[in-house]
Amino acid sequence: MKNPYLNQTPDLLRVLFFFYLVLFNWPLAAQEPYWQQRVSYEIDVDFNHIQHQYSGSQRIVYQNNSPDTLKHLFFHLYPNAFRVGSEMDAWRSRIPDPDPRITNGLTGITPEEEGYLHVRSLQMNGDPLPFKENRTVLEVRLPTPIPPGRSAILDMLFDGQVPRQVRRSGRFNAEGVDYSMSQWYPKICGYDHKGWHANPYVQREFYGVWGDYDVTIHIDSSFILGATGYLQNPQEAGGGYEDPSRPLIRSNAAQKTWHFIAPNVHDFVWTADPDYTHTRQVMQDGTEFHFLYLKTADNQKAWAALPAYVDSALLFINATFGPYPYRQFSVIQGGDGGMEYPMATLISGNRGLRSLVGVTIHELMHTWYPMVLSTNESLYPWMDEGFVSYAESEVISRLFSQVSPLNAHMGSYQGYYGLVRSGLQEPLTTHADYYLSSFSYGTSAYSKGDIFLHQLGYIIGKEALDRTMLRYFKEWQFKHPTPTDFVRVAEREADQELDWYQEFWINTTRTIDYGIDSVWTKESQLHVLLRQYGTMPMPVDLAVKSPDGVVTRVTIPLDIQRGEKRVDQYFTPDSVAPDWPWTFESYELIIPGSWQTTGLEVSIDPTQRMADIDRSNNIFLVH
């Protein structure tokens, strides 16, 4: 047949070819290449410990790696939340169970005890910029936008006041630490494929831009500091950082200068107290750990024993979740409980050994999630607290050997079941600040997030989960991964389709409930009728235990898995049954062989990794 287009004009052919490209290559065109912004900070701050105030200057080089022309900039001014009438103050009065640290901290606070952070001037490339302080966010409209691929130099002067200890940051905490300086400087907001994330600070999570920090702090010479980064002048600063083989730089000045460099991080924290005890230890992997705490008769034994536990933990962590990528880490008494920062953590320190080890391991694991695998923890708090809770349980179970790794997560399951019973569950897609109760937020982010991983091991096998965690670290370190990025890594390691798991467990509040309806034999084959009572589908592991103790293990995949687990250290199946179509309410399992029903015990999910909200129908005894 003659081609009708052969005699058309070249212009028409070009138009038709263009539409062909758009129509058939649209999916490729819609996949935007990964990018992330980049920033460097040079901060110089003068600290007045008499008035609890500081003045600073900072130069920011902001690299716009996005495909967008930026017409605005936004900065976080976190200390402005620590005052009466702030967004934080208003929100804690609206939820039914506000954090008591915030309620107690803001009740009766005076202007002299409030926090503030005010910008005095701002320039871009030497030209003054107009700006507006909107409570905890500085809004900047750019007269000259920043095009894609270009950078801008931002010079800023600012003043701050350290609040009475309220939440994470502040002065004179309950244990006597003078200054916990977290979220203390004007910090540029995150900008990614979803646009700007200029969220007001109401108490919860953070999101930062990858970059390099050069921070100089001038403070009374009596103070010892702990901080993110590598101290550049240890012989001048002293405080336990100096090299004993080299002479100290003596000074009679009233102030001392501390100069830190922190490469490839997305925040900077520091603390100060004149009474810190500072010890350090080089771990077996070569990482230098600094421990700064206020020594008391009650806590000194626990702090002295802590480094050995950290040393053992770090070997397991590096092998299981990816190698620690910096040269040092600081465990610092400060803050109001436990809070993570790059290369450092602030923890309350008057604890027994088990509690001190637990909080240290939890906060250390935050180095991986989200300090190196830097998810937007405001949008995905479960990828922050949930992943850390999973890792913490795995580590602690091996350090203390009192609970098996398989059972180490049972507290998270019980917490989740309590949330389901309460009727307060919200989807894990909820922004951290938007949860309607602290109970719902905490249980969702920590417990349900932990279960996401532990239950994933049930679906794909523990070995595949372990490979997933390492591959996730390798592919996404120093980037901003999303839930989909993690799931895609798991799919490749498991050779399964797992989008259904993300869509049900993360995007909804559907619950899992499977039960055994009946068991019988027919022509010596064992028949088990299973029912799905819940609203979320799952593959089903089933074990049949005979009277003589022999266990037969079968796994029933979901059809939408497009695969199944074959190896699992906790439950390796003897056989794989035909798929269970997820829309079918019931399923008849047939196990070949010569079966006698009397004395059989049939159980669903004997490892109890599936978050089945009603286990009363999971075991069937044949008498």
VEXDREN-2710 file (C-alpha; in Angstrom, 1 decimal):
% VEXDREN-2710
k/r/px/py/pz
1/MET/0.0/0.0/0.0
2/LYS/1.3/3.4/-0.9
3/ASN/2.3/5.6/2.0
4/PRO/-0.1/8.6/2.0
5/TYR/2.5/10.8/3.7
6/LEU/5.3/10.5/1.1
7/ASN/4.1/13.4/-0.9
8/GLN/3.5/15.7/2.1
9/THR/5.6/18.8/2.7
10/PRO/8.7/18.7/4.9
11/ASP/7.0/21.1/7.4
12/LEU/4.1/18.8/7.8
13/LEU/6.4/15.8/8.3
14/ARG/8.3/17.7/11.0
15/VAL/5.0/18.5/12.8
16/LEU/3.9/14.8/12.6
17/PHE/7.3/13.7/13.9
18/PHE/7.0/16.1/16.8
19/PHE/3.6/14.8/17.8
20/TYR/5.0/11.2/17.6
21/LEU/7.8/12.1/20.0
22/VAL/5.4/13.7/22.4
23/LEU/2.9/10.9/22.3
24/PHE/5.2/7.9/22.5
25/ASN/8.0/9.4/24.6
26/TRP/5.9/11.3/27.1
27/PRO/6.7/9.0/30.0
28/LEU/10.4/9.5/29.4
29/ALA/10.0/13.3/29.2
30/ALA/8.0/13.3/32.4
31/GLN/10.8/11.6/34.5
32/GLU/12.7/14.6/35.8
33/PRO/16.4/13.8/36.6
34/TYR/17.3/13.9/40.3
35/TRP/18.7/17.1/41.6
36/GLN/19.2/18.8/45.0
37/GLN/20.2/22.2/46.2
38/ARG/23.6/23.0/47.7
39/VAL/24.7/25.5/50.3
40/SER/27.7/26.6/52.2
41/TYR/27.6/28.6/55.5
42/GLU/30.3/30.8/57.0
43/ILE/29.0/31.8/60.4
44/ASP/30.7/34.0/63.0
45/VAL/28.9/34.6/66.2
46/ASP/29.7/36.5/69.4
47/PHE/27.9/35.0/72.5
48/ASN/27.0/37.0/75.6
49/HIS/26.5/34.6/78.5
50/ILE/25.4/37.3/80.9
51/GLN/22.4/38.4/78.8
52/HIS/22.0/35.0/77.1
53/GLN/22.1/36.7/73.7
54/TYR/24.3/36.5/70.6
55/SER/25.0/38.5/67.5
56/GLY/26.2/37.0/64.3
57/SER/27.1/37.3/60.7
58/GLN/26.8/34.6/58.1
59/ARG/27.7/34.3/54.4
60/ILE/25.7/31.7/52.5
61/VAL/26.6/30.6/49.0
62/TYR/23.4/29.1/47.7
63/GLN/23.6/26.9/44.5
64/ASN/20.3/26.6/42.6
65/ASN/20.6/23.1/41.0
66/SER/16.9/23.0/40.3
67/PRO/15.3/23.5/36.8
68/ASP/13.4/26.4/38.3
69/THR/14.1/30.1/38.4
70/LEU/13.8/31.1/42.1
71/LYS/11.9/34.3/42.7
72/HIS/11.8/33.9/46.5
73/LEU/14.0/32.7/49.4
74/PHE/12.8/31.5/52.8
75/PHE/14.7/31.1/56.1
76/HIS/13.7/29.4/59.3
77/LEU/13.9/31.5/62.4
78/TYR/13.2/28.7/64.9
79/PRO/13.9/30.5/68.2
80/ASN/10.9/32.8/67.6
81/ALA/8.7/29.8/68.5
82/PHE/9.7/30.0/72.1
83/ARG/7.5/32.8/73.1
84/VAL/3.9/33.4/74.2
85/GLY/1.6/33.8/71.2
86/SER/3.8/31.9/68.7
87/GLU/2.5/29.2/66.4
88/MET/4.0/26.6/68.8
89/ASP/2.1/28.2/71.7
90/ALA/-1.2/28.3/69.7
91/TRP/-0.9/24.7/68.5
92/ARG/-0.2/23.2/71.9
93/SER/-3.5/24.7/73.1
94/ARG/-5.5/23.1/70.3
95/ILE/-4.4/19.5/70.5
96/PRO/-5.8/17.2/73.2
97/ASP/-2.4/15.9/74.4
98/PRO/0.3/18.6/74.0
99/ASP/3.9/17.9/74.8
100/PRO/4.3/18.7/78.5
101/ARG/7.8/20.1/77.8
102/ILE/6.2/22.8/75.6
103/THR/3.3/23.4/77.9
104/ASN/5.5/23.8/81.0
105/GLY/8.2/25.7/79.1
106/LEU/5.8/28.4/77.7
107/THR/3.7/28.8/80.8
108/GLY/4.7/31.9/82.7
109/ILE/7.7/32.6/80.5
110/THR/8.8/36.3/80.7
111/PRO/10.2/38.4/77.8
112/GLU/13.7/38.0/79.3
113/GLU/13.2/34.2/79.1
114/GLU/11.8/34.1/75.6
115/GLY/13.7/33.1/72.5
116/TYR/14.1/35.2/69.4
117/LEU/16.1/35.4/66.2
118/HIS/15.9/38.6/64.2
119/VAL/17.7/39.4/60.9
120/ARG/19.2/42.9/60.9
121/SER/20.3/43.1/57.3
122/LEU/20.4/40.9/54.2
123/GLN/22.3/41.3/50.9
124/MET/22.5/39.2/47.7
125/ASN/25.6/39.6/45.7
126/GLY/26.3/42.8/47.5
127/ASP/22.9/44.4/46.9
128/PRO/20.4/44.9/49.8
129/LEU/17.4/42.7/49.8
130/PRO/14.0/43.5/51.2
131/PHE/12.7/40.9/53.7
132/LYS/9.8/40.3/56.0
133/GLU/9.9/38.4/59.3
134/ASN/6.7/36.3/59.5
135/ARG/7.1/34.7/63.0
136/THR/9.3/31.6/62.5
137/VAL/10.0/32.2/58.8
138/LEU/11.9/35.0/57.0
139/GLU/10.3/35.8/53.6
140/VAL/12.5/37.2/50.9
141/ARG/11.2/38.4/47.5
142/LEU/14.2/38.5/45.1
143/PRO/14.3/41.6/42.8
144/THR/16.8/39.6/40.7
145/PRO/15.7/35.9/40.5
146/ILE/18.3/33.1/40.7
147/PRO/18.2/31.1/37.4
148/PRO/18.8/27.4/37.2
149/GLY/22.4/26.4/37.5
150/ARG/23.4/29.7/39.1
151/SER/24.5/30.6/42.6
152/ALA/24.0/33.6/44.9
153/ILE/26.0/35.0/47.7
154/LEU/23.8/36.0/50.7
155/ASP/25.3/38.1/53.5
156/MET/23.3/38.4/56.7
157/LEU/23.5/40.0/60.1
158/PHE/21.3/38.6/62.9
159/ASP/20.7/38.8/66.7
160/GLY/19.3/36.1/68.9
161/GLN/18.3/35.4/72.5
162/VAL/18.5/31.9/74.0
163/PRO/15.1/30.9/75.6
164/ARG/14.6/29.3/78.9
165/GLN/14.8/25.6/78.0
166/VAL/11.5/24.7/76.2
167/ARG/12.0/22.1/73.5
168/ARG/15.4/20.8/72.4
169/SER/17.0/24.3/72.4
170/GLY/17.5/26.7/75.3
171/ARG/19.4/27.6/78.4
172/PHE/19.7/25.9/81.8
173/ASN/18.0/22.6/81.2
174/ALA/16.6/20.4/83.9
175/GLU/20.0/18.7/84.4
176/GLY/21.9/21.9/84.6
177/VAL/23.5/22.2/81.2
178/ASP/23.9/25.9/80.5
179/TYR/23.3/26.1/76.7
180/SER/21.8/23.8/74.1
181/MET/22.2/25.7/70.8
182/SER/20.1/23.8/68.2
183/GLN/18.3/25.4/65.3
184/TRP/19.9/28.7/66.5
185/TYR/20.8/30.5/63.2
186/PRO/18.8/31.7/60.2
187/LYS/18.6/28.5/58.2
188/ILE/17.6/28.5/54.6
189/CYS/14.5/26.4/53.9
190/GLY/14.5/23.3/51.8
191/TYR/13.6/23.4/48.1
192/ASP/13.1/20.3/46.1
193/HIS/10.9/18.7/43.4
194/LYS/7.8/19.7/45.6
195/GLY/8.9/23.3/45.8
196/TRP/9.7/25.3/49.0
197/HIS/9.2/23.8/52.4
198/ALA/8.9/26.9/54.5
199/ASN/6.9/25.4/57.4
200/PRO/6.4/27.3/60.6
201/TYR/8.0/25.7/63.6
202/VAL/5.3/24.2/65.9
203/GLN/7.5/21.5/67.7
204/ARG/8.3/18.5/65.5
205/GLU/10.6/17.7/62.6
206/PHE/13.1/19.4/60.3
207/TYR/14.4/19.4/56.8
208/GLY/17.7/20.9/55.6
209/VAL/19.9/21.6/52.6
210/TRP/23.1/19.7/52.1
211/GLY/26.2/21.8/52.5
212/ASP/29.4/22.7/54.2
213/TYR/29.6/24.7/57.5
214/ASP/32.4/26.9/58.7
215/VAL/31.4/28.1/62.2
216/THR/33.3/30.4/64.6
217/ILE/32.0/31.0/68.1
218/HIS/33.4/33.6/70.5
219/ILE/32.3/32.9/74.1
220/ASP/33.5/33.4/77.6
221/SER/36.7/31.4/78.2
222/SER/35.2/29.4/81.0
223/PHE/33.0/27.4/78.7
224/ILE/33.7/24.0/77.1
225/LEU/31.8/23.3/73.9
226/GLY/30.5/20.3/72.1
227/ALA/29.4/20.6/68.5
228/THR/28.8/19.3/65.0
229/GLY/32.0/19.2/63.0
230/TYR/35.8/19.1/63.5
231/LEU/37.4/21.6/65.8
232/GLN/40.1/23.5/64.0
233/ASN/41.9/25.1/66.9
234/PRO/42.0/22.5/69.7
235/GLN/45.3/23.8/71.2
236/GLU/43.7/27.2/71.7
237/ALA/40.2/26.0/72.7
238/GLY/41.3/23.3/75.1
239/GLY/38.4/21.7/76.9
240/GLY/39.7/18.1/76.4
241/TYR/40.1/18.5/72.6
242/GLU/43.8/19.4/72.6
243/ASP/46.6/17.1/71.7
244/PRO/48.6/16.3/74.9
245/SER/51.8/16.0/72.9
246/ARG/51.6/19.6/71.8
247/PRO/51.7/22.8/73.9
248/LEU/48.5/24.7/74.6
249/ILE/48.1/28.2/73.3
250/ARG/47.7/30.2/76.5
251/SER/45.5/33.3/76.6
252/ASN/44.3/35.6/79.4
253/ALA/41.5/36.9/77.2
254/ALA/38.0/36.9/78.7
255/GLN/36.7/35.3/75.6
256/LYS/37.8/32.2/73.7
257/THR/37.3/31.3/70.1
258/TRP/36.1/27.9/68.9
259/HIS/36.3/27.2/65.2
260/PHE/34.5/24.2/63.6
261/ILE/34.4/22.8/60.1
262/ALA/31.5/20.4/59.2
263/PRO/31.6/19.1/55.6
264/ASN/28.5/17.7/53.8
265/VAL/25.9/18.1/56.5
266/HIS/22.5/19.8/56.7
267/ASP/22.6/21.4/60.1
268/PHE/24.9/22.5/62.9
269/VAL/24.4/22.2/66.7
270/TRP/26.6/23.2/69.6
271/THR/26.4/23.3/73.4
272/ALA/28.3/25.1/76.1
273/ASP/28.9/24.5/79.8
274/PRO/31.9/25.3/82.1
275/ASP/31.5/22.0/84.0
276/TYR/31.5/19.4/81.2
277/THR/33.6/16.3/81.7
278/HIS/35.0/15.5/78.2
279/THR/36.3/12.1/77.3
280/ARG/37.0/10.6/74.0
281/GLN/37.7/7.2/72.5
282/VAL/38.7/6.0/69.1
283/MET/36.4/3.1/68.1
284/GLN/37.4/-0.1/66.4
285/ASP/36.3/1.3/63.0
286/GLY/38.5/4.3/63.5
287/THR/35.8/6.9/64.4
288/GLU/36.6/9.2/67.2
289/PHE/33.8/9.6/69.7
290/HIS/33.5/12.5/72.1
291/PHE/31.5/12.3/75.3
292/LEU/30.6/15.5/77.1
293/TYR/28.5/15.3/80.3
294/LEU/28.0/16.7/83.8
295/LYS/29.5/14.1/86.1
296/THR/27.6/13.2/89.2
297/ALA/27.9/10.4/91.7
298/ASP/24.8/8.7/90.2
299/ASN/25.7/8.9/86.5
300/GLN/29.5/8.5/86.3
301/LYS/29.5/4.7/86.1
302/ALA/27.0/4.7/83.3
303/TRP/28.9/7.3/81.3
304/ALA/32.2/5.5/81.9
305/ALA/30.7/2.2/80.6
306/LEU/28.9/3.8/77.6
307/PRO/31.9/3.9/75.1
308/ALA/32.3/0.2/75.1
309/TYR/28.7/-0.4/74.2
310/VAL/28.9/2.2/71.5
311/ASP/32.1/0.5/70.1
312/SER/30.3/-2.9/69.9
313/ALA/27.2/-1.4/68.4
314/LEU/29.1/0.6/65.7
315/LEU/30.6/-2.6/64.2
316/PHE/27.1/-4.1/63.8
317/ILE/25.6/-0.9/62.6
318/ASN/28.3/-0.4/59.9
319/ALA/27.8/-3.9/58.6
320/THR/24.0/-3.8/58.7
321/PHE/23.0/-0.3/57.7
322/GLY/26.1/1.1/56.0
323/PRO/29.4/2.5/57.2
324/TYR/29.5/5.7/59.3
325/PRO/30.8/8.3/56.8
326/TYR/32.5/10.9/59.1
327/ARG/35.6/10.9/61.2
328/GLN/33.9/11.7/64.6
329/PHE/30.7/11.8/66.6
330/SER/29.8/13.6/69.8
331/VAL/27.5/12.3/72.5
332/ILE/26.5/15.4/74.5
333/GLN/24.4/15.9/77.6
334/GLY/22.0/18.7/76.8
335/GLY/18.5/19.4/75.3
336/ASP/15.4/17.8/76.9
337/GLY/15.6/14.1/76.3
338/GLY/17.2/13.0/73.0
339/MET/17.6/14.8/69.7
340/GLU/19.7/14.1/66.7
341/TYR/22.0/16.4/64.7
342/PRO/24.7/15.8/62.2
343/MET/27.8/14.3/63.8
344/ALA/26.3/14.8/67.3
345/THR/23.4/14.2/69.6
346/LEU/22.0/16.0/72.6
347/ILE/20.6/13.6/75.3
348/SER/19.6/13.9/78.9
349/GLY/22.4/12.2/80.9
350/ASN/21.2/11.4/84.4
351/ARG/20.2/7.8/83.5
352/GLY/21.0/4.2/84.3
353/LEU/23.3/2.3/82.0
354/ARG/20.6/0.5/80.0
355/SER/18.6/3.8/79.4
356/LEU/21.8/5.7/78.6
357/VAL/22.9/3.1/76.0
358/GLY/19.3/3.0/74.6
359/VAL/19.0/6.7/74.0
360/THR/22.5/6.9/72.6
361/ILE/22.0/4.1/70.1
362/HIS/18.6/5.6/69.1
363/GLU/20.2/9.0/68.4
364/LEU/23.3/7.6/66.8
365/MET/21.1/5.7/64.4
366/HIS/19.6/9.0/63.4
367/THR/23.0/9.7/61.7
368/TRP/21.7/7.2/59.1
369/TYR/18.1/8.4/59.2
370/PRO/17.8/11.3/58.3
371/MET/21.3/12.8/58.7
372/VAL/22.9/10.8/55.8
373/LEU/19.7/9.4/54.1
374/SER/18.1/12.8/54.4
375/THR/14.4/12.3/53.8
376/ASN/12.1/15.3/54.4
377/GLU/11.3/14.2/58.0
378/SER/8.5/16.7/58.2
379/LEU/6.7/15.0/55.3
380/TYR/7.9/11.5/56.1
381/PRO/8.5/11.3/59.9
382/TRP/8.1/7.5/59.8
383/MET/11.1/7.2/57.5
384/ASP/13.0/9.1/60.3
385/GLU/11.7/7.8/63.6
386/GLY/10.4/4.5/62.3
387/PHE/13.6/3.4/60.6
388/VAL/15.6/4.4/63.6
389/SER/13.2/2.5/66.0
390/TYR/13.7/-0.6/63.8
391/ALA/17.5/-0.2/63.8
392/GLU/17.6/0.6/67.5
393/SER/15.7/-2.6/68.3
394/GLU/18.0/-4.7/66.1
395/VAL/21.1/-3.2/67.8
396/ILE/19.9/-3.3/71.4
397/SER/18.7/-6.9/71.1
398/ARG/22.3/-7.9/70.2
399/LEU/24.0/-5.7/72.8
400/PHE/22.0/-7.1/75.7
401/SER/20.9/-10.5/74.4
402/GLN/17.8/-10.5/76.6
403/VAL/15.3/-10.4/73.7
404/SER/15.7/-12.2/70.4
405/PRO/15.9/-9.9/67.3
406/LEU/12.7/-11.4/66.1
407/ASN/10.8/-10.4/69.2
408/ALA/12.6/-7.1/69.8
409/HIS/9.9/-5.1/67.9
410/MET/6.9/-6.4/69.8
411/GLY/6.6/-3.1/71.7
412/SER/5.9/-1.3/68.4
413/TYR/3.2/-3.8/67.4
414/GLN/1.5/-3.4/70.8
415/GLY/1.7/0.4/70.4
416/TYR/0.2/0.2/66.9
417/TYR/-2.7/-2.1/68.1
418/GLY/-3.4/0.4/70.8
419/LEU/-3.6/3.2/68.2
420/VAL/-6.0/1.2/66.1
421/ARG/-8.3/0.5/69.1
422/SER/-8.3/4.2/69.9
423/GLY/-9.8/5.2/66.6
424/LEU/-7.2/8.1/66.3
425/GLN/-5.1/6.5/63.6
426/GLU/-4.1/8.8/60.7
427/PRO/-2.3/7.8/57.5
428/LEU/1.5/7.9/57.5
429/THR/1.3/10.4/54.6
430/THR/0.2/13.0/57.2
431/HIS/2.7/15.8/57.6
432/ALA/4.4/15.7/61.1
433/ASP/2.9/19.0/62.1
434/TYR/-0.6/18.2/61.0
435/TYR/-1.3/15.2/63.2
436/LEU/-4.3/15.9/65.4
437/SER/-2.8/14.3/68.5
438/SER/0.7/13.7/69.9
439/PHE/-0.4/10.1/70.5
440/SER/-1.3/9.6/66.9
441/TYR/1.9/11.2/65.7
442/GLY/4.2/9.3/68.1
443/THR/2.7/5.9/67.5
444/SER/2.5/6.4/63.8
445/ALA/6.0/7.7/63.3
446/TYR/7.8/5.4/65.7
447/SER/5.7/2.2/66.0
448/LYS/4.0/2.0/62.6
449/GLY/7.2/3.1/60.9
450/ASP/9.2/0.4/62.7
451/ILE/6.6/-2.2/61.7
452/PHE/6.9/-1.0/58.1
453/LEU/10.4/-2.5/58.0
454/HIS/9.9/-5.5/60.3
455/GLN/6.8/-6.5/58.4
456/LEU/8.6/-5.9/55.1
457/GLY/11.0/-8.7/56.2
458/TYR/7.9/-10.9/56.6
459/ILE/6.9/-10.2/53.0
460/ILE/10.3/-10.4/51.2
461/GLY/12.4/-12.3/53.8
462/LYS/14.9/-11.0/56.4
463/GLU/17.9/-11.6/54.1
464/ALA/16.3/-9.5/51.3
465/LEU/15.5/-6.8/53.9
466/ASP/19.1/-6.7/55.1
467/ARG/20.3/-6.3/51.5
468/THR/17.7/-3.6/50.9
469/MET/18.9/-1.6/53.9
470/LEU/22.5/-1.7/52.6
471/ARG/21.6/-0.9/49.0
472/TYR/19.4/1.9/50.2
473/PHE/22.3/3.4/52.0
474/LYS/24.7/2.9/49.1
475/GLU/22.4/4.5/46.5
476/TRP/20.8/7.3/48.5
477/GLN/23.4/8.5/51.0
478/PHE/23.8/12.3/51.0
479/LYS/20.6/12.7/49.0
480/HIS/16.9/13.3/49.8
481/PRO/15.1/9.9/49.2
482/THR/11.3/9.6/49.3
483/PRO/9.2/6.5/50.3
484/THR/9.0/5.5/46.6
485/ASP/12.8/5.5/46.3
486/PHE/13.1/3.1/49.2
487/VAL/10.4/0.8/47.9
488/ARG/12.0/0.6/44.5
489/VAL/15.3/-0.5/46.2
490/ALA/13.3/-3.2/48.0
491/GLU/11.6/-4.3/44.8
492/ARG/14.9/-4.8/43.1
493/GLU/16.4/-6.8/46.0
494/ALA/13.3/-8.9/46.5
495/ASP/12.4/-9.4/42.8
496/GLN/8.8/-8.5/43.8
497/GLU/6.3/-5.8/43.2
498/LEU/5.7/-3.8/46.4
499/ASP/3.8/-0.7/45.5
500/TRP/0.7/-2.3/47.0
501/TYR/2.4/-2.5/50.3
502/GLN/3.3/1.2/50.2
503/GLU/-0.2/2.2/49.1
504/PHE/-2.0/0.3/51.8
505/TRP/0.4/0.6/54.8
506/ILE/1.6/4.2/54.2
507/ASN/-1.3/5.9/52.3
508/THR/-4.2/4.5/54.3
509/THR/-5.3/3.4/57.7
510/ARG/-6.5/0.0/56.5
511/THR/-5.9/-2.9/58.9
512/ILE/-4.8/-6.5/58.5
513/ASP/-6.9/-9.4/59.9
514/TYR/-6.6/-13.0/58.6
515/GLY/-8.2/-16.1/60.3
516/ILE/-8.5/-19.8/59.9
517/ASP/-12.1/-20.8/59.2
518/SER/-11.8/-24.6/59.1
519/VAL/-9.5/-27.5/58.6
520/TRP/-10.2/-31.0/57.1
521/THR/-8.7/-33.8/55.1
522/LYS/-9.9/-35.1/51.8
523/GLU/-8.2/-38.0/50.1
524/SER/-5.4/-37.7/52.6
525/GLN/-4.7/-34.1/51.5
526/LEU/-4.9/-31.3/54.1
527/HIS/-7.4/-28.6/53.4
528/VAL/-7.3/-25.2/55.2
529/LEU/-10.0/-22.6/54.6
530/LEU/-8.6/-19.1/55.3
531/ARG/-10.5/-15.8/55.4
532/GLN/-9.5/-12.2/55.1
533/TYR/-11.5/-10.2/57.7
534/GLY/-9.4/-7.1/57.4
535/THR/-9.2/-4.4/54.8
536/MET/-5.5/-4.7/53.9
537/PRO/-4.3/-7.7/51.9
538/MET/-1.1/-9.5/52.8
539/PRO/0.7/-12.7/51.8
540/VAL/0.1/-15.4/54.4
541/ASP/2.7/-17.6/56.1
542/LEU/1.1/-20.8/57.5
543/ALA/2.6/-23.5/59.6
544/VAL/1.2/-27.0/60.3
545/LYS/2.6/-28.8/63.3
546/SER/1.9/-32.5/63.6
547/PRO/1.5/-34.4/66.9
548/ASP/5.1/-35.6/66.6
549/GLY/6.4/-32.0/66.3
550/VAL/7.2/-32.0/62.6
551/VAL/6.4/-28.5/61.1
552/THR/5.4/-27.9/57.5
553/ARG/5.7/-24.3/56.4
554/VAL/3.8/-22.9/53.4
555/THR/3.7/-19.3/52.1
556/ILE/0.7/-18.0/50.1
557/PRO/1.8/-15.0/48.0
558/LEU/-0.5/-12.2/46.9
559/ASP/-1.2/-12.0/43.2
560/ILE/-0.2/-8.4/43.2
561/GLN/3.3/-9.3/44.6
562/ARG/4.2/-10.8/41.3
563/GLY/6.7/-13.0/43.2
564/GLU/7.2/-14.6/46.6
565/LYS/9.8/-15.0/49.3
566/ARG/11.9/-18.1/49.0
567/VAL/14.4/-17.6/51.8
568/ASP/13.8/-16.2/55.2
569/GLN/15.9/-16.9/58.3
570/TYR/12.7/-16.8/60.5
571/PHE/10.4/-18.7/58.1
572/THR/11.7/-20.4/55.0
573/PRO/8.8/-22.1/53.3
574/ASP/8.8/-25.7/52.4
575/SER/6.5/-24.9/49.5
576/VAL/4.9/-21.9/47.8
577/ALA/1.1/-22.1/47.3
578/PRO/-0.8/-20.6/44.4
579/ASP/-1.4/-16.8/44.6
580/TRP/-4.2/-15.4/46.7
581/PRO/-6.0/-12.8/44.5
582/TRP/-6.2/-9.8/46.8
583/THR/-9.9/-9.1/46.1
584/PHE/-11.0/-12.7/47.2
585/GLU/-12.3/-12.9/50.7
586/SER/-11.5/-16.6/51.2
587/TYR/-8.8/-19.0/50.1
588/GLU/-8.7/-22.8/50.3
589/LEU/-5.2/-24.1/50.8
590/ILE/-4.5/-27.7/49.8
591/ILE/-1.3/-29.3/51.2
592/PRO/-0.5/-32.7/49.6
593/GLY/0.5/-35.7/51.6
594/SER/-1.0/-38.2/54.0
595/TRP/-2.5/-36.2/56.7
596/GLN/-4.4/-37.1/59.8
597/THR/-6.2/-34.1/61.3
598/THR/-6.3/-35.2/64.9
599/GLY/-3.7/-33.4/66.9
600/LEU/-2.7/-30.9/64.2
601/GLU/-1.9/-27.3/65.1
602/VAL/-2.4/-24.9/62.2
603/SER/-1.2/-21.3/62.6
604/ILE/-1.1/-18.1/60.6
605/ASP/2.1/-16.1/60.8
606/PRO/3.9/-18.0/63.6
607/THR/6.7/-15.4/63.6
608/GLN/4.1/-12.7/64.4
609/ARG/5.6/-10.1/62.0
610/MET/2.3/-9.5/60.2
611/ALA/0.5/-6.7/62.1
612/ASP/-2.7/-8.8/62.4
613/ILE/-5.1/-6.8/64.7
614/ASP/-6.9/-10.0/65.9
615/ARG/-4.7/-13.0/66.5
616/SER/-7.5/-14.9/68.3
617/ASN/-8.4/-16.6/65.0
618/ASN/-4.8/-17.3/63.9
619/ILE/-4.4/-20.7/65.5
620/PHE/-6.6/-23.7/64.8
621/LEU/-6.2/-26.8/67.0
622/VAL/-7.7/-30.1/65.6
623/HIS/-8.7/-32.4/68.5
END
